[in-house]
Amino acid sequence: MINLYQKLDILPTASEAEIQAALISKQTQLEPNIIQAIQAWLLVADVRVRYDAKLQEVYPEFFQIDGLVENEAEQSILQLWQPEIIMLLALIFSPILVRGWW
């Protein structure tokens, strides 16, 4: 299976605009069948989802970011947000700010 992201030197998380920009910059270096594959597989949202799933089965290491798989990286980012602490701080500081102690 051809890794089109590597052909364009972009990450699998690249946006459609980033893919188009990379395609334009590398168009002279790529074969016509690779260009057609990029347009058909990466620039069509539904097809790209299926392509990414298949690519991740074949090359799981390509989807790793600094030792973390994308989903694990997203989970670690989500863990930084702790709504319980924000709610507790809001309960503590709301009466102080409402009374105008500042």
C-alpha positions in Angstrom: 0.0 0.0 0.0 1.3 3.4 -1.0 1.6 6.0 1.8 0.5 9.1 0.1 1.2 11.2 3.2 4.9 10.3 2.9 4.8 11.1 -0.8 3.7 14.6 0.2 5.9 14.8 3.3 2.9 15.7 5.5 1.4 14.2 8.7 -1.8 12.1 8.6 -3.5 14.9 10.6 -3.0 17.4 7.8 -6.0 19.5 6.7 -7.4 19.5 3.2 -5.7 22.9 2.6 -2.4 21.5 3.7 -2.8 18.5 1.5 -3.6 20.8 -1.5 -0.6 23.0 -0.8 1.7 20.1 -0.5 0.3 18.6 -3.7 0.9 21.9 -5.6 4.4 22.2 -4.3 5.3 18.6 -5.2 3.3 18.2 -8.4 6.3 18.3 -10.7 8.1 15.6 -8.6 5.1 13.1 -8.5 3.9 10.7 -11.1 0.5 11.4 -12.6 -1.0 8.2 -11.0 0.1 9.3 -7.5 -1.4 12.8 -8.1 -4.7 11.1 -9.1 -4.6 8.9 -6.0 -4.0 11.9 -3.8 -6.9 13.7 -5.3 -9.2 10.7 -5.1 -8.2 9.3 -1.7 -7.0 12.3 0.4 -9.2 15.1 -0.8 -12.5 13.2 -0.5 -13.4 13.1 3.2 -15.3 9.7 3.2 -12.6 8.0 1.2 -9.9 9.5 3.3 -11.3 8.0 6.5 -11.3 4.5 4.9 -7.8 5.1 3.5 -6.5 6.2 6.9 -8.0 3.1 8.6 -6.4 0.8 6.1 -3.1 2.6 6.2 -3.1 2.5 10.0 -3.5 -1.3 9.8 -0.6 -1.6 7.4 1.7 1.0 8.9 0.7 1.6 12.6 4.1 3.2 13.4 3.3 6.0 10.9 0.4 7.2 13.1 2.5 7.4 16.2 3.4 10.9 17.5 6.5 11.0 19.7 5.8 7.5 21.1 2.1 8.0 21.5 -0.6 6.8 19.2 -2.9 9.7 18.1 -5.8 8.5 20.4 -3.5 8.4 23.4 -2.1 11.8 22.6 -5.7 13.2 22.4 -6.5 11.5 25.7 -3.5 13.1 27.4 -4.6 16.5 26.2 -8.1 15.9 27.4 -6.8 15.0 30.8 -5.4 18.5 31.2 -8.9 19.9 31.4 -10.4 19.1 34.8 -14.0 20.5 35.1 -14.3 19.6 38.7 -11.4 21.9 39.7 -12.8 24.7 37.6 -16.2 24.3 39.2 -14.7 24.4 42.7 -12.7 27.5 41.9 -15.8 29.2 40.4 -17.8 28.4 43.6 -15.0 29.8 45.8 -14.3 33.0 43.8 -17.8 33.9 42.5 -19.1 35.4 45.8 -15.8 37.4 46.2 -16.1 38.8 42.7 -19.8 39.5 42.9 -19.4 41.5 46.2 -16.8 43.6 44.5 -13.8 42.9 46.8 -11.5 44.0 44.1 
